[in-house]
Amino acid sequence: MADTPDLKELMRMAQEMQQSMKEAHDDLSRQEYKGEAGGGLVTVYMNGRHDTKRVIFDPKVKSEDLEFLADLVAAANNAATREIEKASEKKMFDLTKKLGIPGAQDKEEE
């Protein structure tokens, strides 16, 4: 039982993990992610909190076709959201691996 951490050590590890998770979350929130649709006709920029910061329309977009434009904005928004999700998954994977949490190494081999 010499390898079993005591309660004080477990609490320290939990606090370290909590702090690392907060830092990872804060880092993700500060980053900016881009999603495009229609081959770049619409570009959406979001932060890691999923707040849309900018929507840019290529000058080629015709304003008369609002339904098409709305679809492109939604698709670009979804693409930016997927970028945030990928970045979040990677950040959490790296964190669990760094902290030695079981399962992180297993996922890396996939």
Secondary structure, DSSP 8 states (H G I E B T S, - for coil): -TTS--HHHHHHHHHHHHHHHHHHHHHHHH-EEEEEETTTTEEEEEETT--EEEEEE-TT--TT-HHHHHHHHHHHHHHHHHHHHHHHHHHHHHHHHHTT-TTHHHHHT-
